[in-house]
């Protein structure tokens, strides 16, 4: 092959790999922010993209690639149009998963006609929403599959990884710059346009028009005079005017379309209507209650300071110094700009843009008052995980760390909005187990839930802590003390941090959508899958399933070490891709040697998996050993199985008789891994390693079955 032609293939493979990964992350980010049902269960958009790319690879023909611009336009247009309708706020049909918006009360019973009707309509909506991402990914994947066949398999895969890595990094940077996902559709559109302008024809003109229309659709927005929309690295943020009697009285902050915080201007409550006055007083009372318990606090830590309401209360009610922690830089910026009290400008206030759990574990400072302030993230920690940003904040280990920051006589005050009673019960006992005694707890009823407060201190432990005499009387419901509820079977831990998931029950909604995706995938790709049913391809399928689970488990582990920030998830994904590139480099020079010892590699993989499962991760991270030692060893143990899996995959791919089909099956296997990640809410995060181990065993058995069939064929 001529050098110029080879370089052309390298460039095309790199750019399309970049576009494919960038598009996948883009779809997940936009859907999870604008469509409530996918805010938590991001695995379904991920599955649609993986299935599309996988089937595209396995086709070994790029006939569908010419339709990629049309499908890209279809994706952008459908998401954009639905984001303007009430459909975007429809909840996922799962009573087991809390997503801040509940199913209609008549639909709560799983066997009711109302639930079944809602589920049926939702299944139709899933098809409409995912058809664009699926066919766009299939079209790009079909061209990638052809390009793979032009080069040595391990070389093609390395270029593919390099493009995917750059796509991941580019997407993370652009997200950090707060660029909306609609605008980011210009990136894959531009890459596709590069191919179209090389040869102008009637069909390419149509495709170019589709790409232009896609970009214009992405930029198109319907301005609302009372709303400002921003995109943070984590979520969509809407800043909506609050008016009373026609006057601007403040702002309401919505995160991924759900109300999270209110910010009132400086005003005289006498000028407000009765409803406005009630909401205004409620806002003030919520934030000053901790200082009724601890008015003499000199050093104060506020976790999830948001727009600054809690900081305002701390500045006004005490003479202390305040450390303010907020994970979202956009929220901090809005608080600085719009909060009339200007609490973030106070010389007594220091702002930290960090994950609350990470800050608690890293600081050596002691406090008179540590406050968890209605911390509720309303989003998850990565583009493919169902683990929410705030999950690790409310675990037993996290509360223990917060208590260790208290000075003698210090107090920990936890505020939480609980819509369901099982939230309160689970939090109560998690806090009690962490402290070693039951907290003082009370609640104010709200029209659609409860504001719940937990107090921990030496006086609470001794049973002598009294309620302040000047507690609010009506907020809007009366104050009531919480009696110790029945102890749940499971409390929140770093291995099981799922505050918003009910422990038991079969999730009919999740299973129905999963089955729908599998059936539709088989309908579209049954010829590809059934026509390539060799054991070696199924080996690659289960390699993909297991590896995706390991990647998601590593994100969870590293989030405990470095915080559940966008930086952590982006670095972990990029690091995994770089590590695979290193494994590919070894395979490139020792492919035959490794392939001859594939059983040994599988054996070493099993050893590293068992070692990772048994590794005392939590104990080591929380020990007093030097960080470089604990973090370094934990990183090596977590990534070692992934490196061994990279060697197995690379050598298997390089010795495959059809690399495109092998990659296709591997990506389809990733879909199974993404769907299985949901079941960590049953097994715990560490248990996912055992699921991966089982999948790797199945992968090895498929390889051996293929070898046995080959031996029979030779005879």
Secondary structure, 3 states (H helix, E strand, C coil): CCHHHHHHHHHHHHHHHHHHHHHHHHHHHHHHHHCHHHCCCCHHHHHHHHHHHHHHHHHCCCHHHHHHHHHHHHHHHHHHHHHCCHHHHCCCCCCCECCCCCCCHHHCCCCCHHHHHHHHHHHHHHHHHHHHHHHHHHHHHHHHHHHHCCCCHHHHHHHHHHHHHHHHHHHHHHHHCCCCHHHHHHHHHHHHHHHHCCCCCHHHHHHHHHHHHHHHHHHCCCCCCCEEEEECCCCEEEEEEEEECCEEEEEEEEECCEEEEEEECCCCHHHCCHHHHHHHHHHHHHHHHHHHHCCCCCEEEEECCCCCHHHHHHHHHCCCEEEEECCCHHHHHHHHHHCCCCHHHCCCEEEECCCHHHHHHHCCCCEEEEEEECCCCCCECCCCCCCECCHHHHCHHHHHHHHHCEEEEEEEEEEEEECCHHHHHHHHHHHHHHHCCCCEEEEEEECCEEEEEEEEEHHHHHCCCCCCCCCCCECCCEEEECCCCCCCCCCCCCCCCCCCECCCCCCHHHHHHHHHHHHHHHHHHHHHHHCCCCHHHHHHHHHHHHHHHHHHHHHHHHHHHHCCCHHHHHHHHHHHHHHHHHHHHHHHHHHHHHHHCHHHHHHHHHHHHHHHHHCCHHHHHCCCCCHHHHHHHHHHHHHHHHHHHHHHHHHHHHCCCCHHHHHHHHHHHHHHHHHHHHHHHHHCCCHHHHHHHHHHHHHHHHHHHHHHHHHHHHC
